Amino acid sequence: MTLPRELGVLELKAWLDDTTRPPPVLLDVRNHDEWQWVRLAGATFIPLGELEERHDELLPLKERPIVVYCHHGVRSLYGSEYLRELGYDTTSLRGGIDAWSVQIDAAVARY
């Protein structure tokens, strides 16, 4: 399966709730301070600025779909495209964790 370039938060929520589909890997590419402040449960953390040198940490997950997210969805586009070039099946979360907080889970702090 090849994921679209971007996925909306409602689509991701439906995917996570669908027990018939294997869940995606959630990859957070925000900065360290953002990660410390708030994150999506179960996410893997590799800041965008470290992705080039640390992408090999994702090798055990290469056969799984990866949803890359950041604050608003810009950095995740870059991270997703970089990983696609390396052969990963990735998509960027449109609107990022901020959209998740507004549309899906208000308990996820906004900043």
N, CA, C and O of each residue as an XYZ file, in Angstrom:
444
protein
N       0.841     -1.174      0.000
C       0.000      0.000      0.000
C       0.887      1.238      0.000
O       1.842      1.322      0.772
N       0.579      2.178     -0.847
C       1.305      3.434     -0.858
C       0.395      4.509     -0.279
O      -0.718      4.729     -0.757
N       0.885      5.161      0.741
C       0.104      6.202      1.393
C       0.085      7.472      0.562
O       1.004      7.716     -0.220
N      -0.972      8.299      0.725
C      -0.989      9.606      0.053
C       0.069     10.512      0.672
O       0.570     10.221      1.758
N       0.410     11.592      0.007
C       1.427     12.529      0.518
C       1.017     13.142      1.851
O       1.863     13.388      2.711
N      -0.283     13.388      2.024
C      -0.791     13.939      3.277
C      -2.047     13.198      3.698
O      -2.786     12.656      2.876
N      -2.264     13.194      5.003
C      -3.420     12.538      5.596
C      -4.000     13.509      6.616
O      -3.254     14.106      7.392
N      -5.310     13.674      6.624
C      -5.957     14.544      7.599
C      -6.099     13.858      8.949
O      -6.000     12.635      9.046
N      -6.331     14.643      9.977
C      -6.435     14.070     11.322
C      -7.663     13.176     11.469
O      -7.618     12.194     12.210
N      -8.743     13.490     10.790
C      -9.935     12.629     10.862
C      -9.646     11.270     10.223
O     -10.094     10.235     10.715
N      -8.892     11.288      9.122
C      -8.515     10.030      8.468
C      -7.591      9.205      9.361
O      -7.740      7.987      9.457
N      -6.640      9.868     10.010
C      -5.739      9.155     10.913
C      -6.510      8.571     12.095
O      -6.276      7.425     12.481
N      -7.407      9.332     12.660
C      -8.213      8.843     13.797
C      -9.012      7.611     13.379
O      -9.067      6.632     14.122
N      -9.630      7.648     12.201
C     -10.392      6.488     11.714
C      -9.471      5.277     11.546
O      -9.848      4.154     11.882
N      -8.275      5.507     11.031
C      -7.305      4.428     10.847
C      -6.904      3.835     12.199
O      -6.869      2.615     12.356
N      -6.607      4.683     13.157
C      -6.204      4.205     14.478
C      -7.337      3.449     15.178
O      -7.084      2.529     15.956
N      -8.570      3.832     14.902
C      -9.727      3.177     15.508
C     -10.128      1.890     14.801
O     -10.893      1.101     15.356
N      -9.635      1.662     13.601
C      -9.996      0.497     12.790
C      -9.131     -0.697     13.193
O      -7.960     -0.781     12.820
N      -9.711     -1.605     13.946
C      -8.952     -2.757     14.445
C      -8.649     -3.787     13.359
O      -7.909     -4.740     13.603
N      -9.211     -3.607     12.166
C      -8.924     -4.545     11.075
C      -7.667     -4.149     10.307
O      -7.151     -4.934      9.511
N      -7.174     -2.938     10.542
C      -5.960     -2.447      9.866
C      -4.815     -2.366     10.869
O      -5.012     -1.949     12.010
N      -3.621     -2.764     10.443
C      -2.478     -2.569     11.330
C      -2.242     -1.067     11.537
O      -2.316     -0.289     10.586
N      -1.961     -0.665     12.772
C      -1.752      0.764     13.015
C      -0.451      1.251     12.394
O       0.506      0.489     12.261
N      -0.423      2.530     12.015
C       0.809      3.090     11.467
C       1.798      3.404     12.585
O       1.429      3.479     13.757
N       3.041      3.584     12.208
C       4.034      4.142     13.110
C       3.796      5.652     13.111
O       3.673      6.256     12.046
N       3.731      6.258     14.274
C       3.623      7.711     14.380
C       5.022      8.242     14.626
O       5.657      7.888     15.619
N       5.504      9.086     13.730
C       6.850      9.641     13.848
C       6.766     11.144     14.065
O       6.309     11.885     13.194
N       7.208     11.582     15.224
C       7.213     12.990     15.598
C       8.553     13.597     15.213
O       9.597     13.146     15.683
N       8.532     14.620     14.356
C       9.777     15.252     13.897
C       9.934     16.671     14.454
O      10.696     17.470     13.910
N       9.220     16.980     15.529
C       9.339     18.303     16.137
C      10.640     18.407     16.931
O      11.427     17.461     16.971
N      10.858     19.543     17.551
C      12.054     19.769     18.357
C      11.911     19.157     19.750
O      10.808     18.819     20.179
N      13.023     19.019     20.441
C      13.037     18.403     21.771
C      12.088     19.086     22.751
O      11.373     18.406     23.487
N      12.068     20.421     22.775
C      11.199     21.123     23.721
C       9.720     20.872     23.412
O       8.908     20.766     24.331
N       9.370     20.777     22.145
C       7.986     20.490     21.763
C       7.594     19.082     22.198
O       6.495     18.868     22.710
N       8.495     18.126     21.993
C       8.273     16.736     22.396
C       8.042     16.652     23.902
O       7.159     15.924     24.356
N       8.839     17.399     24.681
C       8.687     17.388     26.127
C       7.348     17.977     26.565
O       6.769     17.558     27.568
N       6.872     18.945     25.804
C       5.621     19.630     26.156
C       4.407     18.724     25.922
O       3.575     18.557     26.814
N       4.309     18.143     24.726
C       3.139     17.333     24.371
C       3.507     16.406     23.227
O       4.347     16.738     22.391
N       2.870     15.236     23.195
C       3.114     14.275     22.112
C       1.914     13.356     21.970
O       1.074     13.269     22.866
N       1.841     12.680     20.848
C       0.802     11.678     20.651
C       1.278     10.366     21.264
O       2.444      9.995     21.134
N       0.379      9.684     21.920
C       0.723      8.432     22.608
C       1.321      7.422     21.638
O       0.804      7.203     20.543
N       2.408      6.821     22.059
C       3.038      5.767     21.277
C       3.933      6.242     20.153
O       4.456      5.421     19.400
N       4.124      7.542     20.019
C       4.920      8.077     18.910
C       6.411      7.811     19.105
O       6.907      7.710     20.227
N       7.097      7.703     17.987
C       8.555      7.633     17.939
C       9.050      9.050     17.695
O       8.437      9.797     16.933
N      10.151      9.426     18.330
C      10.638     10.798     18.238
C      12.013     10.855     17.597
O      12.988     10.327     18.131
N      12.074     11.510     16.434
C      13.344     11.853     15.790
C      13.156     13.252     15.201
O      12.451     13.406     14.203
N      13.775     14.274     15.800
C      13.623     15.631     15.265
C      14.047     15.704     13.804
O      14.958     14.995     13.378
N      13.384     16.562     13.044
C      13.680     16.693     11.620
C      15.159     16.949     11.380
O      15.742     16.381     10.456
N      15.771     17.791     12.194
C      17.184     18.116     12.034
C      18.123     16.945     12.277
O      19.301     17.012     11.927
N      17.610     15.867     12.877
C      18.405     14.678     13.155
C      18.021     13.490     12.279
O      18.636     12.427     12.360
N      17.002     13.675     11.443
C      16.461     12.557     10.674
C      17.475     11.954      9.711
O      17.542     10.734      9.564
N      18.260     12.795      9.058
C      19.234     12.281      8.094
C      20.252     11.355      8.764
O      20.614     10.321      8.203
N      20.708     11.718      9.943
C      21.711     10.898     10.630
C      21.110      9.755     11.440
O      21.823      8.824     11.813
N      19.797      9.812     11.719
C      19.180      8.795     12.579
C      18.121      7.938     11.888
O      17.497      7.096     12.534
N      17.907      8.140     10.576
C      16.825      7.409      9.898
C      16.988      5.902      9.994
O      16.005      5.168      9.894
N      18.219      5.425     10.186
C      18.434      3.981     10.285
C      17.744      3.383     11.509
O      17.533      2.171     11.561
N      17.392      4.202     12.487
C      16.640      3.721     13.651
C      15.257      3.225     13.236
O      14.621      2.460     13.961
N      14.797      3.664     12.070
C      13.482      3.265     11.573
C      13.533      1.989     10.739
O      12.487      1.461     10.363
N      14.730      1.486     10.444
C      14.852      0.286      9.593
C      13.990     -0.885     10.066
O      13.379     -1.548      9.228
N      13.912     -1.172     11.371
C      13.049     -2.287     11.797
C      11.567     -2.046     11.497
O      10.766     -2.980     11.531
N      11.205     -0.800     11.205
C       9.809     -0.436     10.939
C       9.538     -0.203      9.461
O       8.453      0.249      9.093
N      10.520     -0.508      8.604
C      10.429     -0.134      7.193
C       9.238     -0.772      6.466
O       8.746     -0.210      5.488
N       8.785     -1.898      6.914
C       7.651     -2.561      6.255
C       6.308     -2.016      6.721
O       5.268     -2.392      6.181
N       6.316     -1.142      7.707
C       5.071     -0.573      8.230
C       4.847      0.828      7.669
O       5.813      1.535      7.377
N       3.605      1.236      7.515
C       3.330      2.611      7.098
C       3.690      3.574      8.229
O       3.507      3.259      9.405
N       4.200      4.743      7.864
C       4.624      5.737      8.842
C       3.877      7.040      8.597
O       3.854      7.551      7.478
N       3.266      7.574      9.654
C       2.633      8.881      9.604
C       3.550      9.844     10.355
O       3.764      9.711     11.560
N       4.086     10.812      9.618
C       5.021     11.783     10.172
C       4.228     13.015     10.594
O       3.398     13.517      9.836
N       4.490     13.504     11.817
C       3.788     14.709     12.243
C       4.729     15.701     12.923
O       5.796     15.348     13.426
N       4.284     16.956     12.913
C       5.005     18.043     13.587
C       3.944     18.948     14.212
O       2.864     18.478     14.570
N       4.239     20.230     14.346
C       3.296     21.148     14.969
C       2.122     21.480     14.045
O       0.964     21.339     14.438
N       2.419     21.922     12.814
C       1.360     22.316     11.876
C       1.371     21.557     10.553
O       0.460     21.737      9.744
N       2.364     20.723     10.310
C       2.373     19.920      9.096
C       3.394     20.312      8.045
O       3.408     19.722      6.965
N       4.246     21.285      8.320
C       5.242     21.700      7.337
C       6.508     20.849      7.456
O       6.960     20.264      6.472
N       7.073     20.782      8.653
C       8.278     19.971      8.843
C       8.015     18.507      8.520
O       8.883     17.809      7.995
N       6.815     18.054      8.836
C       6.497     16.646      8.569
C       6.455     16.354      7.075
O       6.765     15.237      6.659
N       6.079     17.333      6.262
C       6.124     17.143      4.808
C       7.554     16.873      4.355
O       7.799     15.960      3.567
N       8.497     17.670      4.857
C       9.903     17.468      4.514
C      10.403     16.113      4.999
O      11.076     15.395      4.260
N      10.076     15.765      6.233
C      10.513     14.483      6.781
C       9.922     13.304      6.036
O      10.610     12.322      5.760
N       8.651     13.406      5.713
C       7.981     12.336      4.984
C       8.591     12.142      3.604
O       8.844     11.013      3.185
N       8.828     13.245      2.897
C       9.415     13.147      1.562
C      10.824     12.559      1.617
O      11.191     11.750      0.764
N      11.604     12.955      2.602
C      12.954     12.416      2.750
C      12.900     10.896      2.949
O      13.649     10.154      2.313
N      12.021     10.448      3.826
C      11.908      9.009      4.083
C      11.360      8.260      2.874
O      11.754      7.120      2.628
N      10.460      8.878      2.117
C       9.949      8.253      0.880
C      11.095      7.984     -0.089
O      11.150      6.935     -0.731
N      12.010      8.953     -0.183
C      13.159      8.783     -1.071
C      14.036      7.606     -0.648
O      14.752      7.033     -1.469
N      13.977      7.252      0.623
C      14.739      6.116      1.143
C      13.950      4.808      1.089
O      14.443      3.766      1.519
N      12.728      4.861      0.561
C      11.935      3.657      0.380
C      10.897      3.371      1.444
O      10.286      2.303      1.435
N      10.684      4.305      2.362
C       9.650      4.120      3.385
C       8.295      4.534      2.822
O       8.210      5.407      1.958
N       7.228      3.894      3.325
C       5.863      4.258      2.952
C       5.380      5.267      3.988
O       4.931      4.888      5.069
N       5.472      6.550      3.655
C       5.164      7.601      4.616
C       4.101      8.555      4.112
O       3.847      8.668      2.913
N       3.491      9.232      5.062
C       2.576     10.326      4.775
C       2.765     11.373      5.858
O       3.208     11.053      6.961
N       2.435     12.607      5.556
C       2.517     13.707      6.505
C       1.129     13.980      7.072
O       0.133     13.949      6.349
N       1.076     14.246      8.364
C      -0.197     14.575      9.001
C      -0.519     16.049      8.752
O       0.133     16.937      9.300
N      -1.522     16.296      7.928
C      -1.938     17.664      7.581
C      -2.435     18.373      8.845
O      -3.327     17.878      9.534
N      -1.852     19.529      9.137
C      -2.269     20.306     10.305
C      -1.534     19.928     11.577
O      -1.611     20.645     12.575
N      -0.822     18.809     11.552
C       0.008     18.396     12.672
C      -0.724     18.159     13.979
O      -1.937     17.956     14.017
N       0.063     18.191     15.054
C      -0.483     17.922     16.380
C      -1.474     19.010     16.794
O      -2.362     18.763     17.610
N      -1.324     20.212     16.233
C      -2.262     21.282     16.544
C      -3.663     20.933     16.029
O      -4.647     21.110     16.747
N      -3.756     20.444     14.805
C      -5.052     20.031     14.257
C      -5.613     18.844     15.036
O      -6.824     18.744     15.233
N      -4.740     17.953     15.474
C      -5.185     16.811     16.284
C      -5.845     17.320     17.563
O      -6.904     16.835     17.962
N      -5.210     18.298     18.197
C      -5.752     18.859     19.431
C      -7.108     19.528     19.209
O      -8.025     19.362     20.013
N      -7.232     20.281     18.120
C      -8.463     21.018     17.840
C      -9.598     20.090     17.406
O     -10.732     20.248     17.857
N      -9.302     19.122     16.533
C     -10.360     18.315     15.927
C     -10.585     16.943     16.579
O     -11.673     16.380     16.458
N      -9.589     16.410     17.256
C      -9.713     15.041     17.761
C      -9.673     14.959     19.275
O     -10.556     14.353     19.882
N      -8.667     15.559     19.897
C      -8.463     15.357     21.335
C      -8.017     16.655     22.011
O      -6.839     17.013     21.977
N      -8.970     17.349     22.621
C      -8.676     18.620     23.289
C      -7.748     18.455     24.487
O      -7.208     19.441     24.987
N      -7.555     17.222     24.957
C      -6.642     16.984     26.080
C      -5.183     17.105     25.636
O      -4.290     17.228     26.474
N      -4.935     17.071     24.330
C      -3.580     17.292     23.799
C      -3.345     18.794     23.822
O      -3.999     19.543     23.097
N      -2.409     19.232     24.656
C      -2.170     20.663     24.857
C      -1.767     21.367     23.573
O      -1.013     20.831     22.761
N      -2.282     22.575     23.405
C      -1.909     23.406     22.255
C      -0.836     24.386     22.683
O      -0.758     24.772     23.849
N      -0.017     24.781     21.739
C       1.032     25.775     22.024
C       1.271     26.635     20.806
O       2.114     27.531     20.839
